[in-house]
Amino acid sequence: MIEIGPAEIETYRREGFLPIGEILDADERAELLATERRLRPRDRYGSSSGLVVIDQLEHVSAAVRRFCCDGQQLDAAEALLGPDLALTHNQFIVKLPDAASGSSDIPLHQDDGYGTLDPPDDITVWVALTDTTTENGCLHIAPRSHLGGIVEHKVSTSNPALREAETVDTVPLELAAGDAVAFTGMTLHGSGENRTSVERVALFVRYCVPHARMMTEGGKPVLADGHSWMVRGEASMEAWRSANEKFTAETPEPGR
Ligand SMILES: O=C(O)CCC(=O)C(=O)O
């Protein structure tokens, strides 16, 4: 059971992240690990990288959809972001062993730095499905980096499919299998290479306020009338209407 009180909320707001402890037991982990193996043909990066990245999992996995919509992490997301929560994104990330070329490293970035939401009111919960260590590419987080707002991201030199922000000081976050960390969409984070002979597997799920819109790199909403699914609470129709009005005003009509 996740306990998030005023002290934890204060830490999250100050540091931009909060380890929230164990959210998956061994059986749940085994089910999600088996799901990842089943879905691996959907890998977005193929053999060009030491990473396996699979997303939009709710379309192909009831186990992941159940986790995203009903997992223990929702109590933390509610305490840290608010009672009305929409699911916006989820992803398996596997670091294959022996990625000595550096091709499994994920450079520092903010989730709001690419995969931008408007407004950027969101939270990512990242859960280790296997033990994660500095040797196999655990998460690195830059404390308080969310306080500076969204920073510039460039195409990564190590992997053109990724974006990277300028390097800043980070802390490694080694997590046991089943343990999770929550961080804001503006918190800089990344992870190193897997220098072991065993795969490192993680799953992240990102929640946002219901009226947030996913934006294209050109600054247009991917879908003008919302893109995410409610998982807790209800959407405010007032906030929804003003988001629609904003995007109707900003998006040219077809043919113009
Ligand atoms: O799993 C990792 O190592 C980091 C994943 C991540 O930060 C992301 O894809 O946004």
The ligand as an SDF file (V2000), in Angstrom:
LIG
                    3D

 10  9  0  0  0  0  0  0  0  0999 V2000
   13.9030    3.1050  -19.1810 O   0  0  0  0  0  0  0  0  0  0  0  0
   14.7730    3.9790  -19.2270 C   0  0  0  0  0  0  0  0  0  0  0  0
   15.9440    3.7020  -19.0840 O   0  0  0  0  0  0  0  0  0  0  0  0
   14.4000    5.4030  -19.4220 C   0  0  0  0  0  0  0  0  0  0  0  0
   13.1460    5.5510  -20.1930 C   0  0  0  0  0  0  0  0  0  0  0  0
   12.7680    6.9720  -20.3670 C   0  0  0  0  0  0  0  0  0  0  0  0
   13.1950    7.8240  -19.7070 O   0  0  0  0  0  0  0  0  0  0  0  0
   11.8420    7.3620  -21.4020 C   0  0  0  0  0  0  0  0  0  0  0  0
   11.6720    6.6110  -22.3620 O   0  0  0  0  0  0  0  0  0  0  0  0
   11.2870    8.4890  -21.2840 O   0  0  0  0  0  0  0  0  0  0  0  0
  1  2  2  0
  2  3  1  0
  2  4  1  0
  4  5  1  0
  5  6  1  0
  6  7  2  0
  6  8  1  0
  8  9  2  0
  8 10  1  0
M  END
$$$$
